[in-house]
Amino acid sequence: MASGRASEDPDTEGGAPTEDGTATDPAPASPAVAAADAAGPASGETVRIDSWIWSVRLVKTRSMGATACRGGHVRVNGDRVKPAYAVRVGDEVRLRHAGQERIVVVKRLIRKRVGAPVAVQCYVDNSPPPLPREAVAPAGIRDRGTGRPTKRDRRDMERLRGLTGPGSGPAGATGPDATP
């Protein structure tokens, strides 16, 4: 009962038939994929690493990406890179940002910033899961209106953070000037 139209033939679904009856490449599946293709570089062009990590939303601004590269917080395949490094598909990018390390593998090159659902399709995230909030020790939280911390408060906060030992300070002095 087929009328001979290409749209009814399951072999050619999604593309226009050619003379030999095979289908051409189908159109993009969604507008999001089309946006990623439009944001990609032309054939033979490269994408800078600072631009790519901004495009896939790993950093908030491109200048933050460039600063992270200059500071040594971005590594590609284990090597520290400059902001102008040309990233390629298959590269492993490690980014230390906001106290967390992100490990991603490049799947698609884009140079324009796209929406978050499209950006996630441009890399494979191999990052370790973030620590639960209970595991992160809170920094000394003080009550509102108590004023500046005293020297005693500061020593207590440093002791809690592990910056000084329990016997440091005047009470635990053991040097040659210490009085018995």
Contacts in CASP RR format, 6 or more apart in sequence:
PFRMAT RR
TARGET T0000
AUTHOR 0000-0000-0000
METHOD contacts of the structure
MODEL  1
MASGRASEDPDTEGGAPTEDGTATDPAPASPAVAAADAAGPASGETVRID
SWIWSVRLVKTRSMGATACRGGHVRVNGDRVKPAYAVRVGDEVRLRHAGQ
ERIVVVKRLIRKRVGAPVAVQCYVDNSPPPLPREAVAPAGIRDRGTGRPT
KRDRRDMERLRGLTGPGSGPAGATGPDATP
2 8 0 8 1.000
2 9 0 8 1.000
6 12 0 8 1.000
6 15 0 8 1.000
6 16 0 8 1.000
6 17 0 8 1.000
6 23 0 8 1.000
7 13 0 8 1.000
9 17 0 8 1.000
11 21 0 8 1.000
11 22 0 8 1.000
11 23 0 8 1.000
12 21 0 8 1.000
12 22 0 8 1.000
12 23 0 8 1.000
13 23 0 8 1.000
13 26 0 8 1.000
14 23 0 8 1.000
14 26 0 8 1.000
14 27 0 8 1.000
15 23 0 8 1.000
15 24 0 8 1.000
15 25 0 8 1.000
15 26 0 8 1.000
15 27 0 8 1.000
16 23 0 8 1.000
16 24 0 8 1.000
17 23 0 8 1.000
17 24 0 8 1.000
18 24 0 8 1.000
28 34 0 8 1.000
28 37 0 8 1.000
32 114 0 8 1.000
32 115 0 8 1.000
32 117 0 8 1.000
32 118 0 8 1.000
32 121 0 8 1.000
33 118 0 8 1.000
33 121 0 8 1.000
35 114 0 8 1.000
35 115 0 8 1.000
35 118 0 8 1.000
36 108 0 8 1.000
36 110 0 8 1.000
36 114 0 8 1.000
36 118 0 8 1.000
36 121 0 8 1.000
36 122 0 8 1.000
38 112 0 8 1.000
39 55 0 8 1.000
39 110 0 8 1.000
39 111 0 8 1.000
39 112 0 8 1.000
39 113 0 8 1.000
39 114 0 8 1.000
40 47 0 8 1.000
40 108 0 8 1.000
40 109 0 8 1.000
40 110 0 8 1.000
40 111 0 8 1.000
40 112 0 8 1.000
41 47 0 8 1.000
41 109 0 8 1.000
41 110 0 8 1.000
41 111 0 8 1.000
46 86 0 8 1.000
46 87 0 8 1.000
46 88 0 8 1.000
46 109 0 8 1.000
47 55 0 8 1.000
47 86 0 8 1.000
47 87 0 8 1.000
47 109 0 8 1.000
47 110 0 8 1.000
47 111 0 8 1.000
48 83 0 8 1.000
48 84 0 8 1.000
48 85 0 8 1.000
48 86 0 8 1.000
48 87 0 8 1.000
48 111 0 8 1.000
49 69 0 8 1.000
49 74 0 8 1.000
49 76 0 8 1.000
49 81 0 8 1.000
49 83 0 8 1.000
49 84 0 8 1.000
49 85 0 8 1.000
49 86 0 8 1.000
49 87 0 8 1.000
49 93 0 8 1.000
50 62 0 8 1.000
50 65 0 8 1.000
50 66 0 8 1.000
50 68 0 8 1.000
50 69 0 8 1.000
50 74 0 8 1.000
50 83 0 8 1.000
50 84 0 8 1.000
51 62 0 8 1.000
51 111 0 8 1.000
52 87 0 8 1.000
52 93 0 8 1.000
52 106 0 8 1.000
52 109 0 8 1.000
52 110 0 8 1.000
52 111 0 8 1.000
53 59 0 8 1.000
53 65 0 8 1.000
53 68 0 8 1.000
53 74 0 8 1.000
53 93 0 8 1.000
53 95 0 8 1.000
54 60 0 8 1.000
54 61 0 8 1.000
54 62 0 8 1.000
54 64 0 8 1.000
54 65 0 8 1.000
54 113 0 8 1.000
55 110 0 8 1.000
55 111 0 8 1.000
55 112 0 8 1.000
55 113 0 8 1.000
55 114 0 8 1.000
55 119 0 8 1.000
55 122 0 8 1.000
56 104 0 8 1.000
56 110 0 8 1.000
56 114 0 8 1.000
56 119 0 8 1.000
56 120 0 8 1.000
56 122 0 8 1.000
56 123 0 8 1.000
57 113 0 8 1.000
57 115 0 8 1.000
57 116 0 8 1.000
57 119 0 8 1.000
58 95 0 8 1.000
58 97 0 8 1.000
58 102 0 8 1.000
58 104 0 8 1.000
59 65 0 8 1.000
59 68 0 8 1.000
59 95 0 8 1.000
59 97 0 8 1.000
65 74 0 8 1.000
65 83 0 8 1.000
66 83 0 8 1.000
68 74 0 8 1.000
68 95 0 8 1.000
68 96 0 8 1.000
68 97 0 8 1.000
69 81 0 8 1.000
69 82 0 8 1.000
69 83 0 8 1.000
69 85 0 8 1.000
70 82 0 8 1.000
70 83 0 8 1.000
72 80 0 8 1.000
73 95 0 8 1.000
73 96 0 8 1.000
73 97 0 8 1.000
74 80 0 8 1.000
74 81 0 8 1.000
74 93 0 8 1.000
74 94 0 8 1.000
74 95 0 8 1.000
74 96 0 8 1.000
75 81 0 8 1.000
75 93 0 8 1.000
75 94 0 8 1.000
76 85 0 8 1.000
76 87 0 8 1.000
76 91 0 8 1.000
76 92 0 8 1.000
76 93 0 8 1.000
76 94 0 8 1.000
77 91 0 8 1.000
77 92 0 8 1.000
78 92 0 8 1.000
78 94 0 8 1.000
87 93 0 8 1.000
87 106 0 8 1.000
87 109 0 8 1.000
88 106 0 8 1.000
88 109 0 8 1.000
89 106 0 8 1.000
89 107 0 8 1.000
89 108 0 8 1.000
89 109 0 8 1.000
90 105 0 8 1.000
90 106 0 8 1.000
90 107 0 8 1.000
91 105 0 8 1.000
91 106 0 8 1.000
92 103 0 8 1.000
92 104 0 8 1.000
92 105 0 8 1.000
92 106 0 8 1.000
92 126 0 8 1.000
93 102 0 8 1.000
93 103 0 8 1.000
93 104 0 8 1.000
93 105 0 8 1.000
93 106 0 8 1.000
93 123 0 8 1.000
94 101 0 8 1.000
94 102 0 8 1.000
94 103 0 8 1.000
95 101 0 8 1.000
95 102 0 8 1.000
95 104 0 8 1.000
96 102 0 8 1.000
100 127 0 8 1.000
100 130 0 8 1.000
101 127 0 8 1.000
101 128 0 8 1.000
102 125 0 8 1.000
102 127 0 8 1.000
103 125 0 8 1.000
103 126 0 8 1.000
103 127 0 8 1.000
103 128 0 8 1.000
104 123 0 8 1.000
104 124 0 8 1.000
104 125 0 8 1.000
104 126 0 8 1.000
104 127 0 8 1.000
105 123 0 8 1.000
105 124 0 8 1.000
105 126 0 8 1.000
106 122 0 8 1.000
106 123 0 8 1.000
107 121 0 8 1.000
107 122 0 8 1.000
107 123 0 8 1.000
107 124 0 8 1.000
108 121 0 8 1.000
108 122 0 8 1.000
108 123 0 8 1.000
109 122 0 8 1.000
110 119 0 8 1.000
110 122 0 8 1.000
113 119 0 8 1.000
114 122 0 8 1.000
137 160 0 8 1.000
137 161 0 8 1.000
139 157 0 8 1.000
139 161 0 8 1.000
140 157 0 8 1.000
140 160 0 8 1.000
142 149 0 8 1.000
142 153 0 8 1.000
149 157 0 8 1.000
155 164 0 8 1.000
155 168 0 8 1.000
155 169 0 8 1.000
158 164 0 8 1.000
159 165 0 8 1.000
159 166 0 8 1.000
172 178 0 8 1.000
END
